[in-house]
Amino acid sequence: MASPEAGTHPTPPVLERSGPTPLHVQIADHFRRQIYGMFWPPNFQLASEAHLAEQLGVARGTIRRALQVLIAEGILTQAHGRGTFVADVGGMHDSQRSPVFSGTIISNGEQLERAGIEYHDSLLEYTINHTNASDHGNATAFDASDLLHFERLRSLREGPNSIISTDVMLSLIPGIASVEPAELVQGSFHTLLRKRFSISFSYAERVYSAQAADEKMAELLNVPQGTPLLVHDQYSYDSLSRCVERSRAWTRTDRHLQTIILKGFS
C-alpha cells in the first residue's frame, strides 16, 4: 500500500489558546484522530517538528510534547535521523481496523479510500420498487415512496468482508435512476452522490447491532452459518434534514475493530 506523501497535513485544528486544556494535549488529540480516523495510515511519516510548529503556530517544544504523548501510547514511533511515523496499532492489518468516530460523515468506502486500502464491490441486487419504510425498521426515516434499492458484496484483500444493502429516495435525488447499476458499485456511493448529484450530508444516524449469518450470508461471506455478524444501519440526511439514503451492512466480526475515544467532562 502506498503511503500518503510524507509531511502532508489536513486543515490545522482550531486551538483554544486561552482554554484550560494545554496546547500539547489538544494537538495530541488532533493527531490521534488523524491516526485512528485512518487519515494517517500505518507507516505514514509526519512532517518535521519545525514544520508542524510553524503550521500550527506553536513552539517546537509544544509539538515535541504532543508527539511524546502518542509515542508513549504506542501509536507513534520515532527513528533517529529519519523522523516520526505512525505505528501499526495493535498489530492489525489496515483493513481490519475501523476508524474512530471523528464527528464527520464518512462512509466505509470513503474511509477505505482515504486510507489507501483496496476493496472491490460486486452487485448482488438492483431494483426500483415501492417500499414501506417500516419494512426497514425505521418508519420515521423514509416515507413510503419509490426507492432505488441495490445490494453489494464488499471484498478486501483477505476476501469477502461485508454485505451492504442501500435504499435511495428517488424523489430527493432526481436522475439517480439513470445511473448504470454497475456504476453504483464503482467506489464509494457517498462520493458518487456528492460529486454527481451535489448531495450535502448534514448528519447521519448510526445504529449497531448483531445478527447470526443465515445460509445466504454465510455463503457470500465465507463463514459458517450462525456466525455472529456486526450489523450497521445508517440513515443519512441532507442539508434540509431529509433522509435521502439509508443502508445496512452485515460485516464479518473477525475483520472489524471499532475504536472510540471518550473524553471526560470538566
C-alpha positions as CSV (number, residue, x, y, z in Angstrom):
1,M,0.0,0.0,0.0
2,A,1.4,3.4,-0.9
3,S,1.6,5.8,2.0
4,P,0.5,9.4,1.6
5,E,3.2,11.9,0.8
6,A,5.3,12.4,3.9
7,G,4.7,15.7,5.6
8,T,1.1,16.3,4.3
9,H,-1.3,17.6,6.9
10,P,-5.1,18.2,6.9
11,T,-6.6,21.6,7.8
12,P,-5.0,22.6,11.1
13,P,-7.2,22.3,14.1
14,V,-8.6,25.4,15.9
15,L,-6.6,25.5,19.1
16,E,-8.1,27.0,22.3
17,R,-5.1,29.1,23.3
18,S,-6.7,30.5,26.4
19,G,-8.7,27.4,27.4
20,P,-8.0,25.0,30.3
21,T,-6.6,22.2,28.1
22,P,-2.9,22.5,27.4
23,L,-1.9,23.1,23.8
24,H,0.2,19.9,23.5
25,V,-2.8,17.9,24.7
26,Q,-5.1,19.5,22.1
27,I,-2.5,18.8,19.4
28,A,-2.1,15.2,20.6
29,D,-5.9,14.7,20.4
30,H,-5.9,16.1,16.9
31,F,-3.0,13.8,15.8
32,R,-4.7,10.8,17.5
33,R,-7.9,11.5,15.5
34,Q,-5.9,11.5,12.2
35,I,-4.4,8.2,13.1
36,Y,-7.5,6.3,14.3
37,G,-9.5,8.0,11.6
38,M,-7.2,6.3,9.1
39,F,-6.2,9.6,7.5
40,W,-2.7,8.8,8.6
41,P,-2.3,5.0,8.0
42,P,0.4,2.8,9.5
43,N,3.9,3.8,8.4
44,F,2.8,7.3,7.4
45,Q,5.6,9.8,8.1
46,L,4.7,13.0,9.9
47,A,6.1,16.4,8.9
48,S,9.1,17.6,10.9
49,E,8.7,19.1,14.3
50,A,9.7,22.5,12.9
51,H,7.2,22.4,10.1
52,L,4.3,21.2,12.3
53,A,5.2,24.0,14.8
54,E,5.1,26.6,12.1
55,Q,1.9,25.2,10.6
56,L,0.1,25.1,14.0
57,G,1.6,28.4,15.3
58,V,3.1,26.9,18.4
59,A,6.5,26.4,19.9
60,R,8.5,23.4,18.7
61,G,8.7,22.2,22.3
62,T,4.9,22.0,22.3
63,I,4.9,19.8,19.2
64,R,7.6,17.6,20.8
65,R,5.5,17.1,24.0
66,A,2.4,16.2,21.9
67,L,4.4,13.6,19.9
68,Q,5.8,12.2,23.2
69,V,2.3,11.6,24.5
70,L,1.5,9.5,21.4
71,I,4.8,7.7,21.4
72,A,4.1,6.7,25.0
73,E,0.7,5.3,23.9
74,G,2.5,3.3,21.2
75,I,0.7,4.8,18.2
76,L,3.7,6.8,17.0
77,T,7.3,5.8,16.7
78,Q,10.5,7.7,16.0
79,A,13.6,6.6,14.1
80,H,16.8,8.5,14.7
81,G,17.7,10.5,11.7
82,R,14.5,9.5,9.8
83,G,11.6,11.1,11.6
84,T,8.3,10.3,13.2
85,F,6.0,7.5,11.9
86,V,2.6,6.1,12.6
87,A,2.9,2.7,14.2
88,D,0.8,-0.3,13.3
89,V,-1.6,-0.1,16.3
90,G,-2.4,-3.5,17.8
91,G,-0.5,-5.3,15.0
92,M,-3.7,-5.5,12.9
93,H,-3.8,-5.1,9.2
94,D,-5.2,-1.8,7.9
95,S,-8.4,-3.3,6.5
96,Q,-9.2,-4.9,9.9
97,R,-9.3,-1.5,11.7
98,S,-12.4,0.7,11.7
99,P,-11.9,4.4,12.2
100,V,-12.7,6.2,15.4
101,F,-15.8,8.4,15.3
102,S,-14.5,11.8,14.1
103,G,-17.6,13.9,14.1
104,T,-17.8,13.8,10.3
105,I,-20.0,11.8,7.9
106,I,-17.6,9.5,6.1
107,S,-18.8,6.2,4.6
108,N,-16.9,3.0,4.9
109,G,-15.9,3.2,1.3
110,E,-14.5,6.7,1.8
111,Q,-12.7,5.6,4.9
112,L,-11.0,2.8,3.0
113,E,-10.1,5.0,0.1
114,R,-8.6,7.7,2.3
115,A,-6.5,5.0,4.0
116,G,-5.4,3.7,0.6
117,I,-7.0,0.3,1.2
118,E,-8.1,-1.5,-1.9
119,Y,-11.6,-3.0,-2.0
120,H,-14.0,-4.4,-4.6
121,D,-17.8,-4.3,-4.7
122,S,-19.9,-6.8,-6.6
123,L,-23.5,-6.0,-7.4
124,L,-25.9,-8.6,-5.9
125,E,-29.3,-7.0,-6.4
126,Y,-30.7,-3.9,-8.2
127,T,-34.4,-2.9,-8.2
128,I,-36.6,0.1,-8.3
129,N,-39.7,-0.6,-6.2
130,H,-42.4,0.8,-3.9
131,T,-41.4,0.0,-0.3
132,N,-42.8,0.9,3.0
133,A,-40.3,2.4,5.5
134,S,-41.5,0.1,8.3
135,D,-40.0,-2.9,6.4
136,H,-36.6,-1.5,7.1
137,G,-37.0,-0.9,10.8
138,N,-37.2,2.9,10.8
139,A,-40.6,4.2,9.8
140,T,-39.8,7.8,10.5
141,A,-36.7,8.0,8.3
142,F,-38.4,7.3,4.9
143,D,-41.9,7.9,3.8
144,A,-43.5,5.3,1.5
145,S,-42.0,6.1,-1.8
146,D,-40.3,4.8,-4.9
147,L,-36.9,3.7,-3.9
148,L,-33.8,2.7,-5.7
149,H,-32.5,-0.5,-3.9
150,F,-29.2,-2.2,-4.5
151,E,-27.1,-4.7,-2.6
152,R,-23.4,-5.4,-3.0
153,L,-20.7,-7.7,-1.7
154,R,-17.6,-5.8,-0.5
155,S,-14.3,-7.7,-0.5
156,L,-10.9,-6.7,0.9
157,R,-7.5,-8.3,0.2
158,E,-8.3,-11.0,2.7
159,G,-11.6,-11.9,0.9
160,P,-15.3,-11.2,1.4
161,N,-15.9,-8.7,4.2
162,S,-19.4,-7.3,4.2
163,I,-22.8,-7.3,2.5
164,I,-24.3,-3.8,2.0
165,S,-27.9,-3.0,1.3
166,T,-28.7,0.5,0.2
167,D,-32.0,2.4,-0.5
168,V,-32.2,5.8,-2.0
169,M,-35.1,8.2,-2.2
170,L,-35.7,8.8,-6.0
171,S,-37.8,11.9,-5.4
172,L,-34.9,13.6,-3.5
173,I,-32.2,12.7,-6.0
174,P,-33.6,13.2,-9.5
175,G,-31.6,11.3,-12.1
176,I,-30.2,8.7,-9.8
177,A,-32.2,6.0,-11.5
178,S,-30.4,6.8,-14.8
179,V,-27.1,5.7,-13.3
180,E,-26.0,2.4,-14.7
181,P,-26.2,-0.3,-12.0
182,A,-22.6,-1.3,-12.5
183,E,-21.5,2.3,-11.7
184,L,-23.2,2.2,-8.3
185,V,-20.5,-0.2,-7.1
186,Q,-17.5,1.6,-8.6
187,G,-16.0,3.2,-5.5
188,S,-17.8,5.0,-2.7
189,F,-21.6,5.5,-3.2
190,H,-21.5,8.6,-1.0
191,T,-18.7,10.1,-3.2
192,L,-21.0,9.5,-6.2
193,L,-23.9,11.3,-4.5
194,R,-21.6,14.2,-3.6
195,K,-19.9,14.7,-6.9
196,R,-22.6,13.7,-9.4
197,F,-25.7,15.0,-7.6
198,S,-24.2,17.7,-5.3
199,I,-25.7,16.0,-2.2
200,S,-24.5,17.7,1.0
201,F,-24.9,15.4,4.1
202,S,-25.6,17.4,7.3
203,Y,-25.8,14.5,9.7
204,A,-26.4,10.8,10.0
205,E,-27.8,8.3,12.4
206,R,-25.9,5.1,13.0
207,V,-27.2,2.0,14.9
208,Y,-25.1,-1.1,15.7
209,S,-26.5,-4.5,16.5
210,A,-25.6,-8.2,15.9
211,Q,-27.2,-10.9,13.8
212,A,-26.4,-14.5,13.1
213,A,-25.4,-15.3,9.5
214,D,-28.2,-17.1,7.6
215,E,-27.5,-19.5,4.8
216,K,-27.2,-16.9,2.1
217,M,-25.0,-14.6,4.2
218,A,-22.8,-17.4,5.3
219,E,-22.1,-18.4,1.7
220,L,-21.4,-14.9,0.5
221,L,-19.1,-14.1,3.4
222,N,-17.5,-17.5,3.5
223,V,-18.3,-18.1,7.2
224,P,-20.2,-20.9,8.9
225,Q,-24.0,-20.5,9.2
226,G,-24.9,-18.9,12.5
227,T,-21.7,-16.9,12.8
228,P,-22.3,-13.5,14.6
229,L,-22.1,-10.6,12.2
230,L,-21.9,-6.9,13.0
231,V,-25.0,-5.1,11.7
232,H,-24.5,-1.4,10.9
233,D,-27.6,0.7,10.0
234,Q,-27.1,4.2,8.8
235,Y,-29.6,6.9,7.9
236,S,-28.1,9.9,6.0
237,Y,-29.7,13.3,6.0
238,D,-29.2,16.2,3.6
239,S,-28.9,19.9,4.4
240,L,-32.7,20.2,4.6
241,S,-32.8,17.3,7.2
242,R,-34.4,14.9,4.7
243,C,-33.3,11.3,4.9
244,V,-32.1,10.7,1.3
245,E,-30.2,7.4,1.8
246,R,-30.2,4.5,4.2
247,S,-28.0,1.5,4.3
248,R,-27.5,-1.7,6.3
249,A,-24.2,-3.6,6.3
250,W,-23.5,-7.1,7.6
251,T,-19.8,-7.4,8.4
252,R,-17.6,-10.2,9.5
253,T,-16.6,-9.6,13.1
254,D,-13.2,-11.2,12.7
255,R,-12.3,-8.4,10.3
256,H,-13.6,-5.5,12.2
257,L,-12.5,-3.4,15.2
258,Q,-14.3,-0.3,16.3
259,T,-12.3,2.3,18.2
260,I,-14.0,5.2,20.1
261,I,-12.2,7.8,22.1
262,L,-14.2,9.1,25.1
263,K,-13.4,12.4,26.9
264,G,-14.4,13.4,30.3
265,F,-16.4,16.5,31.2
266,S,-14.7,19.2,33.2
